[in-house]
Amino acid sequence: RSWLVRKGISPLRLTAVARIYLGNWIKNHQPSWVKLGLAGATEALRWGCNDLGGTLMEEHITTMAGAQGGTAMTVADLRGAIASLQRPALQRDTLYSRVGNTAPARQSLSQRLTA
């Protein structure tokens, strides 16, 4: 990771370029709040990621490896992070199918650009 910073390519910039380059080939780009912390993952949503991930209940592999991002997250915390960006929260299952009817459908890119 340090070589990215030394060369002037931040992880967030790399995320943005990946999103542009991969486009619809990989539709969902998810930052890991476990590794980045909720603030870091929320910032990644500004740079092209579109999926904040799940709540988890007890994630210890990452913390055992030395990261300090977190081991569990509440739905309210995730919704709050999404709301801070003025974006709709959408609950999904593992296969990316919508769960419940609590959020509007995702807008197309052209709709977001003209909004």
C-alpha positions as CSV (number, residue, x, y, z in Angstrom):
1,R,0.0,0.0,0.0
2,S,2.9,2.4,0.7
3,W,4.0,2.2,-2.9
4,L,0.6,3.6,-4.0
5,V,1.1,6.7,-1.8
6,R,4.7,7.2,-2.9
7,K,3.8,7.1,-6.5
8,G,1.0,9.6,-5.9
9,I,-1.9,7.2,-6.5
10,S,-4.2,7.2,-3.5
11,P,-6.4,4.2,-2.8
12,L,-9.5,6.5,-3.3
13,R,-8.2,7.6,-6.7
14,L,-7.5,4.0,-7.6
15,T,-11.1,3.2,-6.6
16,A,-12.5,5.9,-8.9
17,V,-10.4,4.8,-11.9
18,A,-11.4,1.1,-11.3
19,R,-15.1,2.2,-11.2
20,I,-14.7,4.1,-14.5
21,Y,-12.7,1.4,-16.2
22,L,-14.7,-1.6,-15.0
23,G,-18.1,0.1,-15.4
24,N,-20.8,-2.5,-15.8
25,W,-18.5,-5.5,-15.9
26,I,-18.4,-5.3,-12.1
27,K,-21.5,-3.5,-11.1
28,N,-21.0,-3.4,-7.3
29,H,-17.9,-1.9,-5.8
30,Q,-17.7,-2.3,-2.0
31,P,-15.3,-0.7,0.3
32,S,-14.5,-2.7,3.5
33,W,-15.6,-0.7,6.5
34,V,-14.0,-3.5,8.6
35,K,-10.6,-2.5,7.1
36,L,-11.2,1.3,6.5
37,G,-13.5,2.1,9.4
38,L,-17.0,3.5,8.7
39,A,-15.6,7.0,7.9
40,G,-13.2,5.6,5.3
41,A,-15.8,3.4,3.7
42,T,-18.2,6.3,3.6
43,E,-15.6,8.4,1.8
44,A,-15.0,5.6,-0.7
45,L,-18.7,5.9,-1.6
46,R,-17.9,9.5,-2.9
47,W,-15.2,8.0,-5.1
48,G,-17.2,5.4,-6.9
49,C,-18.1,2.6,-4.6
50,N,-21.8,1.9,-4.4
51,D,-22.2,-0.8,-1.8
52,L,-21.4,-0.2,1.9
53,G,-21.7,-3.9,2.8
54,G,-23.3,-5.7,5.7
55,T,-23.5,-5.4,9.4
56,L,-21.4,-8.5,10.4
57,M,-21.7,-9.8,13.9
58,E,-18.2,-10.8,14.9
59,E,-15.4,-10.3,12.4
60,H,-12.1,-11.0,14.0
61,I,-9.8,-12.1,11.1
62,T,-9.1,-8.6,10.1
63,T,-8.4,-7.4,13.6
64,M,-6.2,-10.4,14.3
65,A,-4.2,-9.3,11.3
66,G,-3.7,-5.9,12.8
67,A,-6.4,-3.7,11.3
68,Q,-8.5,-1.5,13.5
69,G,-11.6,-0.8,11.3
70,G,-14.2,-2.7,13.3
71,T,-15.8,-6.0,14.1
72,A,-19.5,-5.3,13.9
73,M,-21.8,-2.5,12.6
74,T,-25.5,-1.7,13.3
75,V,-28.0,-1.1,10.5
76,A,-28.6,2.3,12.0
77,D,-24.9,3.2,11.7
78,L,-24.8,2.1,8.1
79,R,-28.0,3.9,7.2
80,G,-26.6,7.0,9.0
81,A,-23.4,6.9,6.9
82,I,-25.4,6.5,3.7
83,A,-27.8,9.3,4.7
84,S,-24.9,11.7,5.4
85,L,-24.2,11.5,1.6
86,Q,-27.9,12.1,0.8
87,R,-28.2,8.8,-0.8
88,P,-31.0,6.2,-0.4
89,A,-30.2,3.1,1.7
90,L,-31.2,-0.2,0.1
91,Q,-31.1,-3.5,1.9
92,R,-30.1,-6.4,-0.3
93,D,-29.3,-10.1,0.1
94,T,-26.1,-11.9,-0.8
95,L,-27.2,-12.1,-4.5
96,Y,-27.9,-8.4,-4.7
97,S,-31.7,-8.8,-4.7
98,R,-33.6,-6.1,-2.9
99,V,-34.9,-7.0,0.5
100,G,-38.1,-5.1,1.6
101,N,-39.5,-2.0,0.0
102,T,-37.9,0.7,2.2
103,A,-35.8,2.4,-0.4
104,P,-36.4,3.7,-3.9
105,A,-34.9,1.9,-6.9
106,R,-31.4,2.9,-7.9
107,Q,-31.2,5.6,-10.5
108,S,-29.5,5.1,-13.7
109,L,-26.2,6.9,-14.3
110,S,-27.8,9.4,-16.7
111,Q,-30.6,10.1,-14.1
112,R,-27.9,10.9,-11.5
113,L,-25.9,13.1,-13.8
114,T,-28.9,15.2,-14.7
115,A,-30.3,15.5,-11.2
